[in-house]
């Protein structure tokens, strides 16, 4: 594979593997580019790989019969895309799409199943991650039902930033609208208010966060609850 270990460990889930398990996984991990808009898997399709983003973000989307979509979770350098492979489903009713371009590693289905079936620390780590992801999904559903678009956009921006190395997102208002399941005009209006307040700068499909603390003051409780669950279930000190 030839990639330095430090690059692989940019994915925090891989970095949290016990050293013996990490060394066993190392030859099987394949570094790949994850371009913007690339579909990692479609709903009801058999998944062939799991993915560990290092500098990319993947949106997990619920797809309606008429083609409309709504984002149910974000996965970045904290996690893994394709949990159905080791949870016994092999396929999922959701779609996985690269929301922010970057890189990541993939592991074949057969290898992933074998690692999960080994049990021990790997099994418990993956199950804790799955619980954290389910929390994000359920909290997102509640947020979409009960909180304002401004609050939801703040949540989305903060969750995205937590999964990227910088303070800039390459994304259009239309893409955000698809992920939040709202009209583009609503996203644009919320973004204009945030820009006037000095929280963000938006230009040509790029959103730069200027005042993260200001976003944190405006966001609903859902963001904090999601992050608390990830912090509780996925301590980075696990590797040994």
C-alpha positions as CSV (number, residue, x, y, z in Angstrom):
1,X,0.0,0.0,0.0
2,X,2.9,2.3,0.7
3,X,1.0,5.0,2.7
4,X,2.4,6.3,6.0
5,X,0.6,5.1,9.1
6,X,0.1,8.7,10.2
7,X,-2.2,9.3,7.2
8,X,-4.3,6.3,7.9
9,X,-4.6,7.4,11.5
10,X,-6.3,10.6,10.3
11,X,-9.4,8.4,10.5
12,X,-10.1,8.3,14.2
13,X,-11.8,5.0,14.2
14,X,-8.8,3.3,12.6
15,X,-6.6,5.1,15.0
16,X,-8.6,3.8,17.9
17,X,-7.9,0.1,16.9
18,X,-5.7,-1.8,19.3
19,X,-2.2,-2.0,17.8
20,X,-2.3,-5.7,16.9
21,X,-5.6,-5.3,15.1
22,X,-4.4,-2.1,13.3
23,X,-1.3,-3.9,12.0
24,X,-3.4,-6.8,10.7
25,X,-5.8,-4.4,8.9
26,X,-2.9,-2.4,7.4
27,X,-2.1,-4.5,4.3
28,X,-5.8,-4.8,3.5
29,X,-6.7,-1.1,3.5
30,X,-6.7,0.6,0.1
31,X,-6.3,4.4,-0.2
32,X,-8.8,6.0,-2.7
33,X,-10.0,9.3,-3.9
34,X,-13.5,10.3,-2.9
35,X,-14.6,13.0,-5.4
36,X,-17.5,15.3,-4.7
37,X,-20.9,13.7,-5.6
38,X,-19.5,10.2,-5.9
39,X,-22.0,7.5,-4.9
40,X,-20.4,4.9,-2.6
41,X,-23.6,2.8,-2.5
42,X,-27.2,2.9,-3.7
43,X,-30.2,1.9,-1.7
44,X,-30.9,-1.9,-1.8
45,X,-27.6,-2.6,-3.5
46,X,-25.1,-5.2,-2.1
47,X,-22.2,-3.3,-0.5
48,X,-18.8,-4.5,-1.6
49,X,-16.7,-2.3,0.7
50,X,-16.7,-0.3,3.9
51,X,-15.1,3.2,3.8
52,X,-13.0,5.1,6.3
53,X,-12.9,8.7,5.3
54,X,-9.7,10.7,6.2
55,X,-10.3,14.1,4.6
56,X,-13.8,13.5,2.9
57,X,-17.3,13.7,4.3
58,X,-20.0,11.3,3.2
59,X,-23.7,12.0,3.5
60,X,-26.1,9.1,4.3
61,X,-29.3,10.0,2.4
62,X,-32.9,8.8,2.7
63,X,-34.3,8.6,-0.9
64,X,-38.0,9.0,-1.6
65,X,-39.9,7.4,-4.5
66,X,-40.1,10.7,-6.3
67,X,-36.3,11.2,-6.1
68,X,-36.3,13.7,-3.2
69,X,-33.6,13.1,-0.6
70,X,-32.9,14.1,3.0
71,X,-29.7,13.6,4.9
72,X,-30.0,11.3,8.0
73,X,-26.3,11.4,9.0
74,X,-22.8,12.6,8.2
75,X,-19.7,10.4,8.3
76,X,-16.2,11.8,8.2
77,X,-12.9,11.1,9.7
78,X,-14.5,9.9,12.9
79,X,-16.1,6.8,11.4
80,X,-17.0,4.2,8.9
81,X,-19.4,4.1,6.0
82,X,-21.2,0.8,5.4
83,X,-22.2,-0.5,8.8
84,X,-24.8,-2.9,7.3
85,X,-21.9,-5.1,6.1
86,X,-21.0,-6.1,9.6
87,X,-24.5,-5.7,11.1
88,X,-25.8,-8.6,9.0
89,X,-27.7,-6.7,6.3
90,X,-25.3,-6.6,3.4
91,X,-27.4,-3.9,1.8
92,X,-29.2,-0.7,3.1
93,X,-32.2,1.4,2.3
94,X,-30.1,4.5,2.2
95,X,-27.6,6.1,-0.3
96,X,-24.1,7.1,0.5
97,X,-22.8,10.1,-1.4
98,X,-19.6,12.1,-1.0
99,X,-20.6,15.5,0.3
100,X,-17.1,17.0,0.6
101,X,-14.3,15.7,-1.6
102,X,-11.1,14.1,-0.1
103,X,-9.6,10.8,0.5
104,X,-10.3,7.7,2.5
105,X,-9.6,4.0,2.8
106,X,-11.7,1.1,1.9
107,X,-11.8,-2.5,3.1
108,X,-13.4,-5.4,1.2
109,X,-16.7,-6.9,2.4
110,X,-15.2,-10.3,3.2
111,X,-12.3,-8.8,5.2
112,X,-14.7,-6.6,7.1
113,X,-17.0,-9.5,8.1
114,X,-14.0,-11.6,9.2
115,X,-12.7,-8.8,11.4
116,X,-16.1,-8.2,13.0
117,X,-16.5,-12.0,13.6
118,X,-13.2,-12.1,15.5
119,X,-15.0,-10.4,18.3
120,X,-13.0,-8.7,21.1
121,X,-12.0,-5.1,21.0
122,X,-12.8,-4.6,17.3
123,X,-16.4,-5.9,17.8
124,X,-17.0,-3.6,20.7
125,X,-15.5,-0.5,19.0
126,X,-17.7,-1.0,15.9
127,X,-20.8,-1.5,18.0
128,X,-20.1,1.6,20.0
129,X,-19.6,3.6,16.7
130,X,-22.9,2.2,15.4
131,X,-24.7,3.3,18.5
132,X,-23.2,6.8,18.1
133,X,-24.3,6.9,14.5
134,X,-27.8,5.8,15.4
135,X,-27.9,8.6,17.9
136,X,-27.0,11.1,15.2
137,X,-29.7,9.7,12.9
138,X,-32.4,9.8,15.6
139,X,-31.4,13.3,16.8
140,X,-31.4,14.6,13.2
141,X,-34.9,13.3,12.7
142,X,-36.1,15.1,15.8
143,X,-34.2,18.3,14.8
144,X,-35.8,18.3,11.4
145,X,-39.2,18.1,13.0
146,X,-38.9,20.6,15.8
147,X,-36.2,23.2,15.1
148,X,-35.9,26.2,12.8
149,X,-34.0,26.1,9.5
150,X,-31.5,28.5,11.0
151,X,-30.8,26.1,13.9
152,X,-30.6,23.1,11.5
153,X,-28.2,24.8,9.2
154,X,-26.0,25.7,12.2
155,X,-26.1,22.0,13.3
156,X,-25.2,20.9,9.8
157,X,-22.3,23.3,9.5
158,X,-20.8,22.4,12.9
159,X,-21.1,18.7,12.3
160,X,-19.4,19.1,8.9
161,X,-16.6,21.2,10.3
162,X,-16.0,18.6,13.0
163,X,-15.2,16.1,10.3
164,X,-12.9,18.3,8.3
165,X,-9.4,19.6,9.0
166,X,-10.1,23.3,8.1
167,X,-12.9,25.9,8.4
168,X,-14.1,25.9,4.8
169,X,-16.8,23.8,3.2
170,X,-17.1,23.4,-0.6
171,X,-20.8,23.2,-1.0
172,X,-23.7,25.1,-2.7
173,X,-26.9,26.2,-1.2
174,X,-28.8,23.8,-3.5
175,X,-26.7,20.9,-2.2
176,X,-27.4,21.9,1.4
177,X,-31.1,22.2,0.6
178,X,-31.1,18.6,-0.7
179,X,-29.4,17.3,2.4
180,X,-31.7,19.2,4.8
181,X,-34.8,18.4,2.7
182,X,-35.9,22.0,2.3
183,X,-36.1,24.6,-0.5
184,X,-32.9,26.3,-1.7
185,X,-34.4,29.7,-1.1
186,X,-34.7,28.9,2.6
187,X,-31.1,27.9,2.9
188,X,-30.0,31.0,1.0
189,X,-32.1,33.3,3.3
190,X,-30.5,31.6,6.4
191,X,-27.0,31.9,5.0
192,X,-27.5,35.6,4.2
193,X,-28.5,36.2,7.8
194,X,-25.5,34.3,9.1
195,X,-23.2,36.2,6.7
196,X,-24.6,39.6,7.9
197,X,-24.0,38.5,11.5
198,X,-20.4,37.8,10.7
199,X,-20.6,34.1,11.3
200,X,-19.8,32.8,7.8
201,X,-18.6,34.0,4.4
202,X,-20.2,32.5,1.3
203,X,-18.7,32.9,-2.1
204,X,-18.9,30.7,-5.3
205,X,-19.9,27.5,-3.6
206,X,-17.6,27.9,-0.6
207,X,-18.6,28.5,2.9
208,X,-16.0,29.7,5.3
209,X,-16.8,29.8,9.0
210,X,-15.6,33.0,10.6
211,X,-17.1,32.7,14.1
212,X,-17.6,29.1,15.3
213,X,-18.5,30.2,18.8
214,X,-21.3,32.3,17.3
215,X,-22.7,29.3,15.5
216,X,-22.5,27.3,18.7
217,X,-24.6,30.0,20.4
218,X,-27.2,29.8,17.7
219,X,-27.4,26.0,17.3
220,X,-30.1,23.9,18.9
221,X,-29.3,21.3,21.6
222,X,-29.1,18.5,19.0
223,X,-25.6,19.3,18.0
224,X,-24.3,19.0,21.6
225,X,-26.2,15.8,22.2
226,X,-24.8,14.2,19.1
227,X,-21.2,15.2,20.0
228,X,-21.6,14.1,23.6
229,X,-22.6,10.6,22.5
230,X,-19.6,10.3,20.1
231,X,-17.3,11.5,22.9
232,X,-18.8,9.1,25.4
233,X,-18.8,6.0,23.1
234,X,-15.5,6.6,21.1
235,X,-12.6,7.5,23.4
236,X,-9.6,8.1,21.3
237,X,-7.4,6.6,24.0
238,X,-8.6,3.0,23.1
239,X,-5.5,2.1,21.0
240,X,-2.8,0.3,22.8
